[in-house]
Amino acid sequence: MLYFMLNLLKDHFNSRFFSILGPAYSESDYVPLDLSHQATSEMALDLSTEFALQDYLEIYLKERQAKAAFGGYLEKRSLYDRSSYFGDSSHSHKRNIHLGLDVWAPAETPVYSPLAGKIHSQQDNLNYGDYGPTIILEHELKGGKFYTLYGHLSRESLYSYKVGEEILLNQPLALLGTNEVNGNYAPHLHFQLIMDLGDKAGDYPGVSSETDLEFYKNNCPDPNLLLNFKS
C-alpha cells in the first residue's frame, strides 16, 4: 500500500513545484540549507539558543538574495542536543535525525497545503524544542489516506479551523510562529508526510533515533515529493 500511494503522489505532482509559503514566494525565492551536524560544526554555529541561528539565517538569505531556506530531511543534527526532550546523547534512542522538511522564513508568513484535505487534529505541543502549535491534515487520493503535519505555527493558527473542516488547495492554512511559541526555534515550518498516523492526534515524531530510523523512513517519505524544491 505504501508504494502504491507513493506512486500515486508522484504521478499526481509530476515534478510540479508548489510554494508552501504561498504565491508571494516564487521558486527562485527558496534556497537550500544544510543544518546537519557536520555542516554546523564546520561553521562553528552556536545552536544552544534560537537567536544565533536566526542571525545566521538572515545573513544567509541576504547573501543569496532569497526569501526562504529549505532542507533537512533525514539530516542528523546537533540542533536537538540542547533539549532533553530528544533524549540523552549517551542513550541508544537519542533522537537526532530529522524526518520532515524545514522551511525557514519570517514569523507570520502564511502556510499553504499542497493538497486539499481536512483538519485531522491540532495541538499546542509545549515541550522545549517541540513543535509548538501543530496542525495535521488528512488527505485522500484514489481511496488511500495519508497525512501532512505542519509544526512551529502561530498560536492563533489553532483557532482558524475546527477538526473535520475542509481545507482547499489555495486557502491559507496557518501562519508561522515566533520563537516564543514555536518550541524556541528560529521561525520556520516543519512539514512532514506521514503514511500511517496510527492513534496519534495533533502530534507525531518529527525526529528519529538511529535505532528506529528504518520504520520512520518508510512511514514518513521525503515530503519534497509534494513540493519539488530543486536543490
Beta strands, then each sheet from edge to edge (+ up, - down):
strand 1: 30-32
strand 2: 68-71
strand 3: 95-98
strand 4: 101-104
strand 5: 110-112
strand 6: 117-125
strand 7: 132-141
strand 8: 144-151
strand 9: 166-167
strand 10: 172-175
strand 11: 188-194
strand 12: 207-209
sheet 1: 1+ 2+ 4- 11+ 8- 7+ 6- 9+
sheet 2: 3+ 12-
sheet 3: 5+ 10-
end
